[in-house]
């Protein structure tokens, strides 16, 4: 039986890509950004529906797994006004409503690592309580793209839920990642417009405190300190134009940014460079999602239900049941 997924806050489809690698079929997607819609349609053949807040849950097709990298910014409003007593008025509420109405067997949500500490942990606590109130058994963990083969330090919280208390474990780190030389294009083939000005390059060289390797990606933090690392810091949608510089000299190309997120080289680019900076910064690390999807498929296929034998106070594992 083919597992059906829906792709919410879909971006350019990185989450979908990770789950389709395991035979899942996407039956619905939603994304409001026009550039993301263009990229999505060019690569998957279907254009995502628009603003999820305008789509009644009843109109969404039945599915087995809900997927979504939902924004968390609206929770700051709740923190000031409602003390997280409710999730209405936030985009998480739309996920909550879809889960309540459609009752998929499982979900996977992705968000920034800082969600753990937002409002001293109250935001995540409310999210978990809301999901558990819907009857889901929730698992969560922060995973780093650097641990799953990509030369990018990108930490994201993954929240997973199942309708049953099945045996599930998050993927373990691989212990290695690609080198930048496997990701980067040759400077000789890069358009001159990607290179920073002499003033910027000179300024970075003056600030660098340590010896550095080639290739490396230079990152300037808010304090003005420069780090030159054999991997990239996390791509960011709203970062300054020279936030990351290859060898302290040039900006990443659109293809390099896609590679840093684990997208294949046949992934089509149909929007501007400026749009790609935003879209890749908002995207997910595909190998991380792929690894999570693999563990979810394994858990669902086995469906090893653990129940408490109240009479004997022992745990018994039911036989695996086919989906």
C-alpha positions as CSV (number, residue, x, y, z in Angstrom):
1,X,0.0,0.0,0.0
2,X,1.4,3.4,-1.0
3,X,1.6,5.9,1.9
4,X,0.0,9.2,1.0
5,X,1.5,12.5,2.2
6,X,0.6,16.1,2.2
7,X,3.2,18.8,2.0
8,X,2.4,22.0,4.0
9,X,4.5,25.2,4.0
10,X,6.1,23.3,1.2
11,X,8.8,25.8,0.0
12,X,10.7,24.2,-2.8
13,X,9.7,20.7,-1.8
14,X,12.7,19.4,0.2
15,X,10.5,17.5,2.7
16,X,8.5,16.0,-0.2
17,X,11.8,14.9,-1.9
18,X,12.9,13.1,1.3
19,X,9.7,11.2,1.6
20,X,9.2,10.4,-2.1
21,X,12.6,8.7,-1.9
22,X,10.8,6.1,0.2
23,X,7.9,5.5,-2.1
24,X,5.4,8.0,-0.6
25,X,2.9,9.7,-2.9
26,X,2.1,13.4,-2.4
27,X,-1.6,14.1,-2.8
28,X,-1.7,17.8,-1.7
29,X,0.7,20.7,-1.2
30,X,0.4,24.2,0.0
31,X,2.8,27.2,-0.3
32,X,1.9,30.9,-0.7
33,X,5.3,32.2,-2.0
34,X,5.1,32.8,-5.8
35,X,8.8,32.0,-6.4
36,X,8.6,28.8,-4.3
37,X,5.5,27.8,-6.3
38,X,7.4,28.3,-9.6
39,X,10.3,26.1,-8.4
40,X,7.9,23.5,-7.0
41,X,5.9,23.2,-10.2
42,X,9.0,23.1,-12.4
43,X,10.4,20.2,-10.4
44,X,7.3,18.2,-9.3
45,X,4.9,19.0,-12.1
46,X,2.1,20.3,-9.9
47,X,1.6,23.8,-8.5
48,X,1.0,24.0,-4.7
49,X,-2.3,25.4,-3.5
50,X,-1.9,28.9,-1.9
51,X,-2.4,30.2,1.6
52,X,-3.2,27.3,3.9
53,X,-5.2,29.6,6.2
54,X,-7.7,30.0,3.3
55,X,-8.1,26.2,2.7
56,X,-10.8,24.4,4.7
57,X,-9.3,21.2,6.2
58,X,-12.3,19.3,4.8
59,X,-11.1,20.1,1.2
60,X,-7.7,18.5,1.8
61,X,-7.4,14.9,0.5
62,X,-7.2,12.0,2.9
63,X,-3.6,11.2,3.7
64,X,-1.5,9.0,5.9
65,X,1.3,11.5,6.9
66,X,1.1,15.3,7.3
67,X,4.4,17.0,6.6
68,X,5.2,20.7,7.3
69,X,8.0,23.1,8.1
70,X,5.8,25.6,9.8
71,X,6.9,29.1,10.8
72,X,7.1,29.8,14.5
73,X,7.2,33.6,14.5
74,X,3.5,34.1,15.3
75,X,4.0,32.5,18.7
76,X,5.6,35.7,19.9
77,X,2.2,37.4,19.7
78,X,0.7,34.6,21.8
79,X,3.5,35.0,24.4
80,X,2.5,38.6,25.0
81,X,-1.3,38.3,24.8
82,X,-2.5,34.8,25.7
83,X,0.5,33.3,27.6
84,X,0.3,30.4,25.2
85,X,-3.2,29.5,26.5
86,X,-4.3,28.9,22.9
87,X,-2.8,28.4,19.4
88,X,-5.6,30.1,17.5
89,X,-4.2,33.0,15.3
90,X,-1.0,31.1,14.5
91,X,-0.1,28.9,11.6
92,X,0.3,26.0,13.9
93,X,-3.4,26.2,14.5
94,X,-4.0,25.3,10.8
95,X,-1.9,22.2,11.3
96,X,-3.7,21.3,14.5
97,X,-7.1,21.7,12.7
98,X,-6.0,19.5,9.7
99,X,-4.9,16.8,12.1
100,X,-8.1,17.1,14.0
101,X,-10.3,16.9,10.9
102,X,-8.4,14.5,8.7
103,X,-6.8,12.3,11.4
104,X,-3.8,11.1,9.5
105,X,-1.8,8.2,11.1
106,X,1.3,10.3,11.5
107,X,2.9,13.7,11.0
108,X,6.4,15.2,10.8
109,X,7.0,18.9,11.5
110,X,10.3,20.8,11.2
111,X,11.3,24.1,12.8
112,X,14.3,26.1,14.0
113,X,16.2,24.8,17.0
114,X,15.3,27.9,18.9
115,X,11.8,26.7,19.2
116,X,13.0,24.6,22.2
117,X,13.9,27.7,24.2
118,X,11.3,30.1,22.9
119,X,9.4,31.8,25.8
120,X,11.5,29.6,28.2
121,X,10.2,26.4,26.6
122,X,6.5,27.3,26.9
123,X,5.9,27.4,23.1
124,X,7.2,23.9,22.5
125,X,5.3,22.7,25.5
126,X,2.0,24.0,24.2
127,X,2.7,22.5,20.8
128,X,3.4,19.1,22.3
129,X,0.3,19.3,24.5
130,X,-1.9,20.2,21.6
131,X,-0.6,17.3,19.5
132,X,-1.0,14.8,22.4
133,X,-4.5,16.1,23.0
134,X,-5.3,15.0,19.5
135,X,-4.3,11.5,20.3
136,X,-0.7,11.5,19.0
137,X,2.3,10.0,20.6
138,X,5.0,12.6,20.1
139,X,8.8,12.3,19.6
140,X,11.1,15.3,19.1
141,X,14.8,15.8,18.6
142,X,17.2,18.4,17.2
143,X,19.2,17.1,14.2
144,X,22.1,18.7,12.5
145,X,22.6,18.5,8.7
146,X,26.4,18.3,9.4
147,X,25.8,14.8,10.9
148,X,23.9,13.6,7.8
149,X,26.4,14.1,5.0
150,X,26.1,17.8,4.2
151,X,28.9,20.4,4.8
152,X,26.5,22.7,6.5
153,X,25.9,23.3,10.2
154,X,22.1,23.5,10.2
155,X,20.3,22.4,13.4
156,X,16.6,21.9,13.3
157,X,14.0,20.4,15.6
158,X,12.0,17.5,14.2
159,X,8.6,16.8,15.8
160,X,7.1,13.4,14.9
161,X,3.8,11.9,16.0
162,X,1.9,8.6,15.5
163,X,-1.6,7.7,16.3
164,X,-0.3,4.6,18.1
165,X,2.5,4.1,20.6
166,X,4.8,2.4,18.1
167,X,8.5,1.8,18.5
168,X,10.4,4.7,16.9
169,X,13.9,6.0,17.1
170,X,15.5,9.0,15.4
171,X,18.3,8.3,12.9
172,X,21.8,8.3,14.2
173,X,24.6,10.6,12.9
174,X,26.6,9.2,10.0
175,X,29.9,10.4,11.4
176,X,31.0,12.1,8.2
177,X,30.0,14.7,5.7
178,X,30.9,15.8,2.2
179,X,33.8,18.1,1.7
180,X,33.3,21.6,0.3
181,X,35.3,20.6,-2.8
182,X,32.4,18.2,-3.6
183,X,29.9,21.0,-3.4
184,X,31.6,24.1,-4.8
185,X,32.0,25.1,-8.4
186,X,35.3,26.2,-9.9
187,X,36.0,29.9,-9.5
188,X,37.0,30.0,-13.2
189,X,33.4,29.1,-14.1
190,X,31.7,31.6,-11.8
191,X,30.3,34.9,-13.2
192,X,32.3,37.9,-11.9
193,X,29.1,39.4,-10.4
194,X,29.4,36.8,-7.6
195,X,32.8,38.1,-6.4
196,X,32.8,40.6,-3.5
197,X,34.5,44.0,-3.8
198,X,38.2,44.4,-3.0
199,X,37.2,46.4,0.0
200,X,35.0,43.6,1.5
201,X,37.7,41.0,0.8
202,X,40.4,43.1,2.4
203,X,38.2,43.8,5.4
204,X,37.6,40.1,5.9
205,X,41.3,39.3,5.7
206,X,42.1,41.9,8.3
207,X,39.5,40.4,10.7
208,X,40.4,36.8,10.3
209,X,42.1,35.6,13.5
210,X,43.3,32.1,12.6
211,X,44.9,30.3,9.7
212,X,42.3,28.9,7.3
213,X,42.0,26.0,4.9
214,X,41.1,26.1,1.2
215,X,38.3,25.6,0.4
216,X,36.4,27.2,3.3
217,X,33.4,29.3,3.8
218,X,33.8,32.5,5.6
219,X,31.1,33.7,8.0
220,X,30.8,37.1,9.7
221,X,28.6,37.0,12.8
222,X,26.7,40.0,14.3
223,X,29.7,41.0,16.4
224,X,31.8,41.3,13.2
225,X,34.0,38.3,14.0
226,X,35.0,36.2,11.0
227,X,35.2,32.4,11.0
228,X,36.6,30.4,8.1
229,X,35.3,26.8,8.3
230,X,35.6,23.7,6.1
231,X,31.8,23.7,6.1
232,X,29.0,26.3,5.8
233,X,27.1,27.9,8.5
234,X,23.3,27.6,8.1
235,X,21.9,29.2,5.0
236,X,19.6,32.0,6.0
237,X,16.7,33.5,4.0
238,X,17.2,37.1,5.3
239,X,21.0,37.2,5.6
240,X,23.1,40.0,4.3
241,X,24.4,39.7,0.7
242,X,27.9,38.8,1.9
243,X,26.8,36.7,4.8
244,X,28.8,33.7,3.5
245,X,31.8,34.0,1.2
246,X,33.6,31.1,-0.4
247,X,37.3,31.4,0.5
248,X,36.5,35.0,1.7
249,X,36.1,36.1,-1.9
250,X,32.7,35.3,-3.5
251,X,29.1,34.4,-2.8
252,X,27.6,31.0,-3.2
253,X,25.9,30.3,-6.5
254,X,22.3,29.0,-6.7
255,X,23.5,25.5,-7.5
256,X,25.9,25.5,-4.6
257,X,23.2,26.6,-2.2
258,X,21.0,23.8,-3.4
259,X,23.8,21.3,-3.0
260,X,24.4,22.5,0.6
261,X,20.8,21.6,1.2
262,X,21.2,18.2,-0.4
263,X,19.2,18.8,-3.6
264,X,20.3,16.8,-6.7
265,X,21.9,18.6,-9.6
266,X,19.0,17.9,-11.8
267,X,16.8,20.1,-9.6
268,X,15.7,22.9,-11.9
269,X,16.3,26.5,-11.1
270,X,13.7,28.8,-12.7
271,X,13.8,31.9,-10.5
272,X,16.3,34.7,-9.9
273,X,19.4,34.5,-7.7
274,X,17.9,36.8,-5.1
275,X,14.8,34.5,-4.9
276,X,17.1,31.4,-4.6
277,X,18.9,32.9,-1.6
278,X,15.6,33.2,0.2
279,X,14.2,29.9,-0.9
280,X,17.3,27.8,-0.1
281,X,17.6,29.7,3.2
282,X,14.0,28.7,4.1
283,X,14.4,25.1,2.8
284,X,15.3,21.9,4.6
285,X,18.4,19.7,4.5
286,X,17.1,16.9,2.3
287,X,19.4,14.1,3.7
288,X,18.1,14.8,7.2
289,X,14.5,14.5,6.1
290,X,15.4,11.4,4.1
291,X,16.9,9.7,7.2
292,X,13.9,10.7,9.3
293,X,11.5,9.4,6.6
294,X,13.4,6.1,6.6
295,X,12.9,5.6,10.3
296,X,9.3,6.6,10.1
297,X,8.6,4.1,7.3
298,X,10.4,1.4,9.3
299,X,8.3,2.2,12.4
300,X,5.0,2.3,10.5
301,X,5.7,-0.9,8.6
302,X,6.5,-2.8,11.8
303,X,3.9,-1.1,13.9
304,X,5.2,-2.8,17.0
305,X,2.5,-1.7,19.4
306,X,3.5,-1.8,23.0
307,X,0.7,-2.3,25.5
308,X,0.7,-2.7,29.2
309,X,-0.6,-6.0,30.5
310,X,-2.4,-4.6,33.5
311,X,-2.8,-8.0,35.2
312,X,0.8,-9.1,34.9
313,X,2.4,-5.6,34.9
314,X,4.5,-6.6,31.9
315,X,5.1,-5.2,28.5
316,X,4.1,-7.3,25.4
317,X,4.9,-6.5,21.8
318,X,2.2,-7.3,19.3
319,X,3.1,-8.9,16.0
320,X,3.9,-6.6,13.1
321,X,0.8,-5.5,11.2
322,X,0.9,-4.5,7.6
323,X,-0.2,-1.0,6.8
